[in-house]
Amino acid sequence: MLRIGCHLSSSKGFLAMGKEAVKIGANTFQFFTRNPRGGKAKELNPEDIAAYLEFAREHGIARILAHAPYTLNACAKDEGLRQFAYDTMCDDLRRLEYIPDAMYNFHPGSHVKQGAETGIAYISDMLDRINEKGYHATILLETMAGKGTEIGRSFEELRAVMDRVEDNSRLGVCMDTCHVFDGGYDITKNLEKVIEEFNSVIGLGRLKAMHLNDSMNLLGSHKDRHEKIGEGMIGAETFRAIVTHPKLKELPFFLETPNDLDGYQREIALLRQMAETKEEDGR
């Protein structure tokens, strides 16, 4: 069965997110660990977490994805900003210890004209320090569109980060369709080639999740503007190919399209229909 969800607000707690997910036909979901523009996280509520875990078991919700706030920059030029990224990620990962099999996604950051090599070194050094804490969540580096001095604009840059981390066994990648398309990977005409390139550079075993987003911009624009499924430059047929691809279809998929809950419900239903039609055709 297709494992698909969307981005939900964490303001009301885990149980509320679980119920919201089920209501719109999702069997997983993504949430921000705190305000995406920064700020402190809410206090943990053990009763809410226990109720959510029971609800999740009953309704088949699994492999949820926590998203770090956008304000984190692990390779900032300012040492204080790098320390803030480390402290915030440690706090987030400490909280995720209460959610079995959770994954944690973050934007690698921007090197701010220090050069990609310096940026990669800062990110990997931070991940080494985090590993010393012994957290269990799988940490995902997200593919980026390549705006400004972003790290992660290519598979090679993500691989370089991983290679520098002493123990990278709990590291993976979240591939964002809008980001890779805007970054120059033509998933519309050459999906198979892009998958092969990812496997060659990073390894498909490292691909742990996908963000499904259409793009407002042309291939290689480096602009990162998400669009609703089928209404952008990527197009519905590419998403049909992704959710039915034998090397991708078992991944958890997370929608980050510009939608309200009703819109997410329609997109989830559409993608499920795509996957189910393919299965019926293959019988």
ABEGO torsion letter per residue (X at the ends): XBBBBBBBBAAAEAAAAAAAAAAAGBABBBBBABBAAEEBBBBBBAAAAAAAAAAAAAAGBBGBBBBBBAABBAABABAAAAAAAAAAAAAAAAAAAABBGBBBBBBAEBAGGAEAAAAAAAAAAAAAAAAAAGBABBBBBBBBAGBEABBGABAAAAAAAAAABABAAABBBBBBAAAAAAAGBBAAAAAAAAAAAAAAAAEAAABABBBBBBBABBBGAGAGBBBBBGABAAEAAAAAAAAABAAAAABBBBBABBBBAAAAAAAAAAAAAAAAAAAAAAX
